[in-house]
Amino acid sequence: MRALANGAEATTLAAVQPAFARAISPATRLCAVLGWPVRHSASPAMHNAAFAALGMDWRYVAHAVKPEHLGEALRGACRLGYAGVNLTVPHKSEALRLVDLADPVSTTLQAVNTVVFEALRDGEWTSPGCAGACDGPVRMHGYNTDADALLRALREDLAIEPRAARVLLLGAGGAGQAAARRLADEGVGELHLVNRTEAKAEALARELEAAHPAVDVRVGYPAGDIEIVINATSSGLRSDDPLPYDAARFSPGQADAAYDMIYRPAETPFLRGAKSAGCRTANGVGMLLYQGAAAFELWTGRSAPIDVMRGALEEEIYGGMR
Ligand code: ATR
């Protein structure tokens, strides 16, 4: 900072945010998250830190897009030369219907959280992106990086190998169904499904039994020990929420590890209880991080700087609480 004649202090951009000192130029490539609402998204902080760390002339912004405008927004971003976008609540299922092609995971999960815009060049669909002149054919390629992010979080943050593991999954809403389908696909050993509304867990179990006859799917609490209990319910987001399981029928001490998809607050009553029962624990920051890292790699073709992205996410989400 330097003092001006009038006593005020002029602040250089580099002094405020060294990571973003690089000027936006006509060559700057853009990515975005589309949501409604979107103002609490931590994704811009994570991706912009990654671009800055790798010295890339890219930016990631957030756009509030009403559900009825999603198609226009996607086609507009594609034509404007965005490299790609993320979709957050409530756009993931509608995005599956809007993209020109969808990868197998997003088709299985019926949800797209990442779109790569591709341009036809010399007869080939190329990515990353169609930044610059988009005067030829373009298409929207949908992916789902959320479900693999759960598997990666279990492996890297909790040292749990999902294949053949005994798993208790709490929740059969949108997040729970996606987790159950991906876990079954991965070949878990036992999948115990519990949901406050039992009929939803039963419907999910029937679907999984038909699609994955080799996986042992059961509705209800496990009788013995398991490797991992996962909270995919929304109970824990508010401080007065009840535990997402029935403490008379399940004790977290039955599990080696506990994963909570919730990341705000950092420690829910579910995770606190699991930690005091001796479980290894991790919250949903890992899922947010790994889905973002996979999207980053799809758009840029470069390895995501995981440590930088985790640091930026934690600063964005928990920085003010420290
Ligand atoms: P998401 O897309 O985040 O999964 P959702 O589809 O609304 O959101 O699902 C919320 C999940 O949290 C459901 O499994 C819900 O149980 P119900 O199907 O019985 O509604 C679960 N849930 C919400 N509040 C809960 C609570 N207090 N205790 C246990 N489960 C709860």
Residues whose N, C-alpha, C, O or C-beta is under 5 A from the ligand:
A	BS01	ATR	G171 A172 G173 G174 A175 G176 N195 R196 T197 K200 A232 T233 S234 S235 P242 L243 P244
